[in-house]
Amino acid sequence: MTELIVQAFAHAEARAESRPDEPVLLLIDEADSLAARRDEQHMHHEDKAGLNTLLQRIDGLRRRKRRVAVIFITNRPDALDPAIRRRAALQLTFGRPDDATREAMFRRFMPELKLTDRQISDLVHATGQDAKRKHKAAFTSSDITDRLLPAALREAFAAGRAMSASDILNQAKHTEPSPVFGGD
């Protein structure tokens, strides 16, 4: 892992050097798996070495004034090592969508279904209040786009018919939303 970190930073730095007027983004998804807290009991020596390399490379960018922004993405920010968090210039938190946002998602993502206001209201309720009551969490945006809607489409396809609001509602009743982490 240490070598992959070095390669990623070297590539980003080379890109920044070859295009000095353009900022470079280095995106690290699922950052909690790479930059986990060192005080975790299960952290192996290799993981600590990878984290130390990551910290050194971030510090190197700052010292050499490279125009590289390192973006860490995680749904578990509390799992990140404090040294990584201290180096962050900005921390953005994206919460679960509220009722109005979920309503907009259902309207925007499936206009061909011509959902009625009542159907949309039922979907918003099933992915919000009902889900909170049953699972202690509302649906996330990715729960809806990556799990709920594809599952409803698969259900309709397997039945040899077009997807309908009832397929989505049925899936919402049987799909557990992503668990809540930290202040989520």
N, C-alpha and C positions, 0 to 999 in steps of 0.2 A: 504494500500500500504506500509505503514511504516513497518508493520510486515513481509511482503513478502521480503522487502529489507533486514531486519535483518536476516531472514531465509537464503536468498541467500548468504549473506556474511558469516554467521556462517557455512554453508555447505562448502563454498570455503576454509575458514580458517581451518576447520577440515580436509579437504582433504589435504591441504598443510602441516598440522602438521603430518598427518599419512604417508606422503610421502615426507620427507624433501629434497630429492635430485631431485624432479620433480617440475617444476613450474606449477602453476594452473592458468587457464584462466577463468575469470568470464565475460561472454559476455552479454552486455545489448544492445539489438536491439531496434530500434526506440527510442533511448535515449532522443531525444528532448521531448517526452511525459512524461518522468520521471524526467528529469533534466532541465526543462524549466526555462527561465530567471525569477527571482523573481519580476522583475519590470513589468511583463506583467499584464495588467489590469484584465484579466480573471482568474488569479491564485487564487485558493481557499486555505483556511487554511490547508486542508489535503495535498494539493500538496506541500505547503511550508514545512510542517512537513516531508513529504517524501524526499524532496530535502535536508533538514537539516540532516536527518538520513543518507542519501547517503554520504554527505560530511563527517560526523562523522565516518562512517565506512571506507571510503577511507583513512582518516587521521589515523585511528586505524591500518590499514594494514601497513602504513609507520612506525608508532611508534613501532609496534611490529616486524617490519622487516619480515613480512610474504612474502613468494614467491608466491604472487597472483597478476596477472596482470588483471586489470579491463579494458575491451575494450568497449568503447561506439561506437555504429554505428548509424549514422543519415545521412539523406540527407539534413538536415537543421542545420548545425553547428552553424550558427549565433543565433539560438534559444536556444542554451545551455546557462545555467547560467555562467557568467564570473568566478565564484568561481570553477566550475567544469573545465572549460578550463584552469585556472591557474594551476591546479593540474596535468594536462596532461604532461607526460614526452615526448610524441611524438604525433604529429597530422599528419595524412596521408589524402590526398585528392585524390580521384579517379574521374577523369573527364569523360565526355561522350566519347565513342570510336570515333576515327577519321575514315576516309574512309578506310585506310588500315586495321584497326582493325575490322571494320564491315565486310569488304571483307573476312578476315580470319574466322570470325564467320560463315558467310554464307557457306563458303567452308567446314569448320570443322563439323558444326552441322547437315548437310544434305548431306553427300556424296552419299547416295543412290538415290538422285534426279538427280545426274549427271548434275548439272547446268552448262550451257555454260558460257564462259567469258562474253558474252553480257548480259545474264540474271543476273549474279552476279553484273555487272556494273550497271544495271538498279535498282537492289535492294539497292546497296550502295547509289546510287543517290536519290532514293525514301526515304531512311531512314536518309539521310544527307541533301544535298542541298535543295531538294524539301520540306522536313519537316521543315527546318529552314525558308524557304520562307513562307510557309503556317502557321506554328505554332510558329515560332521564337525559335525553339529548334530542335536539331537532336535527334534521338532515343538513349536511354540509352541501356546498355547491357541487363538489365532486361526487358526493353520494348520489345526487340527482343525475348529473350528466354522465358519470362513469359506471354507475351501478343500477340505479332505478330505471332510467329510460332504456338502456340496452336490455335489461331483464324483461321489461314489458314488451319490447320489440321481439325478443326471442320467443316469448310466450305466444304472441300473436302469430308469428311466423310458423311456429310448430303446429299451431291449430289451423294453418292455411288461410288466414284472414288478415285484414288490415288491422293495425294497432288502433286501440280506442282508449278513451279516458278510463274505462273500467279496467283495462289491462294495467295502466299506470297506478291506479288506485289500489288494485289488488296487490301489486308489487310493493307499494308503500306500506301496506298493512303487514306484509311478510318479510320486509327487509329491515334489518337493524342498522340504524345510523352509526357512523363512526363514533367510537368512544370519545369522551371528553378528556382532554389533557390539560393540566394546569389551569390557566385562567380562561380556557376556551369557552 
